[in-house]
């Protein structure tokens, strides 16, 4: 477990939220018009469905099931592919299309039998490219971190990885299990903050979801002692008092990050707690997660948009978190 400097529930920082005024406007959750669920025919990918159905019910949104067939990844050996004539190949693709249509309709019918509105869509092409093309403004993309390819890769399944890096809509990532997964439960939303405005862009979405799901929000920030600048470490090595002063300053900064987060959340009826952790940011956030949590965070934070990939902290959290992660789209700074 991460080392905590202080654990508080509804303490002074939380009280500040009560005097802050109205709750923040949501840039995502209030506008979820559709729950988009990509499926590849595997049981692992289908583990996203219980969360998708729960969210759709609570948010009053329809579910849109998507199946993408990539002709270049149908499991046909390369030599056989090269020797297949155009007519035979078109028949193979058409059979895949019909199977995908029947598969999606079977799942949609099951959802409709439970009074859940559901539509289906079939696309052909690169899985990640077509999934991104199918996503619309107002969608919430709910998918598992691994599908047909299993968990062979260290990070996400190749499709989930590409989508997480490039999507312009929020993504709810469900960690897969080789055994029967537990029923979906959301008891608390955990929002990591690092003092940056980019990280705070997750707060409106968290507030809107917490209000609709009737769950509390837990704000966390991490003091990364290993991330101190070399000069600070050099000074600290000379004097224990200087090290203590540095750590006190970091703790005060961390408290201010949480206070600002509470102020942004306002008094909209959501119970808020805070926690200051110490350690590597990504790992500390993962270790702080409890069963029933959903981590709500932006894909970039203090480091900004210096990388084309996911921010390093978000990447670590998505890789290792034992609970679902909701990645909120951030707005790149002008210029």
N, C-alpha and C positions, 0 to 999 in steps of 0.2 A: 504494500500500500504506500501511496506517496506520503511524505512527511508533511504534516499540516502545521502551520504556525498558529492558526486560530480557527475554530469552528464555531459559528454563531448561527442562530436561527431567529429571525425577526428581531435583530439587534438594532443598534443605533443607525447603521447604514440603511437597513430596511425601512426604518422610520422616516428617513429622508425622502423615500419614495412617496410617502403619504402626503408630503407637503409640496410635491413637485408639480402638481397639476394634472392635466389630462394624460391619458395613456398615449404612447406613440402611435402614429399612423402605421399601419402594416403595408409593406410593399409587396407582400407575397400572399400570406395566408388568407386575407380577406378576398383575394381575387382568384383563388383556386377554382377554376371552372370545370376542370376535368382531371381525373387521376389517370395518368398514362402508365401502362404496365407492359413492358416488353417481355415476351416469352420466347423461348427457343425450343420448346417441347420437352425440356428436362424437368425432373422433379425438383432440382435445386432452384431453377429459375422460378418455379411455381411457389416457392416459399415466400415470395413477395406478396402473393395474393391475399393472405389473411390480413396483413397490415394495410394493403390497398383497400380492402373491403371495409375494414374498421374506419379508416380515415375518410373514405367516401361517405359512409353512413353519418359520421359525426360532422363532416363538413358540408354535407348535402350536395355532393358532386357526383357525376356519373363516372364510371370506369370505362376506359378505352383500352382494349387489348390489342397489342401489336405483335405481329410475327414477321420477321424479315428473313427471306431466303436469299442466301448468297450463292449463286451458281458455281462460284469457284471453291465453295466449301461444303459440298454435298457428301463428302466422304468417298468420292470416287478417286481411285488412284490416278496419279498424273499420267501414266502411260496409257491407261484406259481412256482418260479424258481426251488425250491428244488423238486417239484412234477412233473416237466416236464421231459419226457423221452428224450433220446439223439436224436432220430429222429425228434421229434417235435421241439426241441431246435435248431437243425441244420437248419430246415426250417425257423425258426424265424430269425436266423442270416443271412441266405442267402437272405431273403426278405429285411433285412436291408442293405445288401451289394448292392443289385440291386437298391434299392431306393437311396443309397448314390451315386452310379455310375450315375444314371439318373440326380440327383440333380447337381453334379459337371459338367456333360456334358452340362446341360442347361445353367449354368453360363459361361462355357468356350465358348459355341457357341455365347453367347451375346457379350463376349469380342472380339471374332474373327470377328464378324460382324462390329466392330469398328476398325478393322485392328490391333488388339493386339494379338500377339502370346500367346497361352495359352495351357497348358497341365494339366492333372488331375492324381491324384493318390489316391487309396483307401488303407487303412491299417486297421488292426484289432489288438486290444490290448489296453494297457493303453494309454490314449490320450497324456499325456505329454511325456511318454517314446517314443512313436511312432513318435511324432512330432520331437523330438530331434534326433531320428535315421534318419528321412527323410532329415534333414537339411544337406547341403553339404558346403564345403568350397567355399566361393564366393557368398553364398546366402545372401539375405536381408530378414529377417523374418518380415512380416507385419501382425499384428493381433490386435484385440481389447482387452481391459482389462477385458471385460466380454462377455459371450456368452450365451449358453443355460441356464446356472444356474442363469443368471441375476446378479444384483448388491447386492446380499444378504450378501456378505462378506465385511468386512471393508477394506481389501486390494484388491488385484486383484482377478479375478475369479481363481479358483483353478488351472486350466490348465495354464493360463497365468502366475500365480505366480511361478509355478514349472519351467516353461520354462525360465522365466526371471532370475531365480536363477542359472540355470544349462546350459544355451545355450552357445555354443562356436562361434556363429555367431551373428552379430549385429541384434538388435530387434527394430522395429519401432512400438511403442505401441500407438494405437488410443483410445482415451477416448470415450466411448459410450454415446449415448443420447437416452432417452426414446421418445423424439420427433424427427421429421425429421431433420437429421443433415444438417448443412450448407455445401455447396460445398467445397471440399478440397482446401485450399489455403495455400501457404507457402510464406511469405513475408520476413522472417528474421530467422536466426539461432542463438539461444542463447546458449553460451557455458560457463558453470560454471567452474571456476578454484579455486584451494585452495592452490597453491604453490607446489603441489606434482607432480612428474613426471607421476604418474598414471592418474591424472585428465587431464594432458596435452595430453594424448594419444587420446583424442577426437578431437584434433585440426586438424590432417591430414584429417580425415573423414569430419569434418565440412568444411574445405577448399575445398575439392573436390566436395562436394555437393553444396556449395555456388557458385562455379565456373560453375557448370552445370545448376543450377537452376537460376543463375543470381540474387542472393539475398545477402544482407549484413550479416556480422557476428557481433554479439554483445557479447563481453566478459564481464562476471560479476564475481565478487568475493565478499565474505561476511565477514564483521568483526563481529565476535560473541563475544560480550562483556560478555555474560553469560558464555562463555567457558574459561574465564581467569582462570589461576591457583589460588588456594586459597591464596597463599602467595602474589600474585599480588593484589588480591582484598583487602587483609588485609592491605597492604601498602597503597593502594589507599584510603582506608577508613580513614587513618590518615591524609593524605594530598591531597587536591584537585589538587595541582600542580603535584603530583605523578600520579594521575589518568589521568591528561591531557597528561603527558609525555608517559604514557602507551598507551593511545589511539592514540597519534601521531605516536608512533612506529608501532602500528598495521596498521595504515593508510599507512605508508611508505612501510610496508611489502606488503600490498594489492596492492599498486601501482606497486611494483616490480613484483608481480605475473602477473599483466596485461601487463606490459612492456615485460616480457619474452614471454607471449603468443603472443603478436603482433610480436615480433621478429621471433617466430617460424612460424607464418603465412606467413611471407615474403611479397613480393610486387606483388603477383600473380593476381592483378586486382580486388581483393575483397575489398569492402568498409568495414572498421572495426570501431566499436565504443566500448567504455568501460564504465563500471559503477561500483562504489564501493557501496555496500549495507551494512546495519547494521541490525542485528537480528539473529534469528535462521536460519542457512544456508538453510535447505530445504524449510522452509516457505518463506524466503526472495526470493529465486529463483522462487518459484511458484507465489508469488505476483507480481514479476517483469514481468511475461509473459504477452504478449499482443495477441489479436486475430491475427492469421496469423503466429504466432511464431511456431517454432519447437525447443525444448530443446534437445541439443546434449551433452551427458555426458557419462562418464564411470560409470560402476557399483560400482567402488571403487575409493576412493581418498586418502586423507591424512591418514585415518585409515588403509589403506592397506587391506590385506587379513586376518585380525584377525577373521573375521566372515565368516561362510559358506554361510550366506544369502547375500542378496544385502547389499551394504553399506547403512548406516542409512540415509544419505542425499539422495542418489538415491531412496531409498525406499519411503521417504517422498514425493519426487518430483513425482514419478510414481503414488503414491496414490492420490495426490491432484491436480496435474497440469491440468488446463483446456484445454491444448493444447497437441498435440502429443509429445512423448518423444522418442528419438532415443538413445538406450543404446548401447554403443560401448564396444566390448570385450576388456578386459585388459589382459596383460601378467603378470602372477605371477612372482615376483622376484625370482632369482635363490637361491636355498638353503631354 
